[in-house]
Amino acid sequence: MRNGRGLSDQWAESVVVRPRTTERHITVHKRLVLGFALSILTLIIVTAVAVVLSVRFEECGGRDRDGATGESGTRGGGGSAKLNGSRGDRTGDRGDEELQPWRSSRLPGSVRPRHYDLRLAVYMDNFTFSGEVSIELECINATRFIVLHTDRLEVDRVSVTAEGGAGGRPPNRPGGGAMRIHRHFPYPANQMYVVVLHRELKPMRVYRLNVSFDAAIEDELLGFFRSSYTLQRERRYLAVTQFSPIHARKAFPCFDEPVYKATFSLALRHDPQYTSLSNMPVESSSLADEDGWVTNRFARTPRMSTYYLAWAVCNFTYKETQTDSGVTIRLYARPDAISSGAGDYALHITKRLLGFYQDYFKVQYSLPKLGKENTVSCFFFLRVRGDGRCDEGWELNLRTSFVFRHETLKLV
């Protein structure tokens, strides 16, 4: 027994029990490889999804920006979807100008003016003015945008109404009335003002744009500006216009390009100590009961570009003469210049030139004032400048008389 027991113990000690460590390691390695593969696959999927989402976000962001600023195309034209769908092919300036017409240096041409009804109140005590303009528009192409020119004008209120068809149809036709405005804003880079509507303007229909505004009477010889002179040791002021070539936009909202011709009706309200002049004669004049200010309403002009419109608020007097054909010519100037005869030469040379051109071209003076006589008004005001430039407007020719020494006088 002792020997047998000893043998069994020796046999038991000699038997080596193998641990199961190798199998466990293999299992762990398999799991690690599987987890790494799943991680790589997940990373690839997430990257692909992120790329797709970023592309979609850029496209949606572009559409949202266009929609937020009223820059998407017209609903009825069908061009908006095509342009948005091919943004990669049309990312140049031309595509931007189609979606944002105010980014172009020229007006879009979707609407054109037919008549301006302009009313101004001129405050010579602080050199400011306020105004309201009602523009009769004809729609050429369907659009939600009305783009016109303004420069240094503070726009207060804007409204748009539908008035009927361009063919003389009644203004109370179905679909007329106020148009809902989405937003309106200035675009100073191109001196434009933009009105964005909720629905399109229809071609061949007439609309009316009403804008009220305020501005300063500047001192820079452009737009509606002021000048001064001394009379009996007293400084006096006047306000006149210089719209050529593109400065009517400084005086009122307008389509300030020569191609946009229209007729104009003007009313000027001012202190009664001043006189107001314009291209056409005064049609009616009235005094306000509350402040005693005078309002002069001028007759409707012929169809013309904006830079031909002219007006002046001053306390000048005039001297006149008459041509052989019955055209009365008036020269407006400072009272002391009129009394001293300083403007006689200009008055008589204008008379001779008008008669010469009528005889040479065999055409009578074609811009009669409303009334029994035709009148050409020459307006001289004092300004120290070197070129003596004059506005090329008709009926009211605004010229500068500049300070000079008599020995350096040159006749140009």
Secondary structure, 3 states (H helix, E strand, C coil): CHHHHHHHHHHHHHCCCCCCHHHHHHHHHHHHHHHHHHHHHHHHHHHHHHHHHHHHHHHHHHHHHHHHCCCCCCCCCCHHHHHHHCCCCCCCHHHHHHHCHHHCCCCCCCEEEEEEEEEEEEECCCCEEEEEEEEEEEECCCEEEEEEECCCCEEEEEEEEEEEECCCCCCCCCCCEEECEEEEEEEHHHCEEEEEEEEEECCCEEEEEEEEEEEECECCCCEEEEEEEEECCEEEEEEEEECCCCCHHHCCCECCCCCCCEEEEEEEEECCCCEEEECCCEEEEEECCCCCCEEEEECCCCCECHHHCCEEEECCEEEEEECCCCEEEEEEECHHHHHHCCCHHHHHHHHHHHHHHHHHHCCCCCCCCCCCCEEEEEEEEECCCCCCCECCCCCEEEEEECCCCHHHCCCC
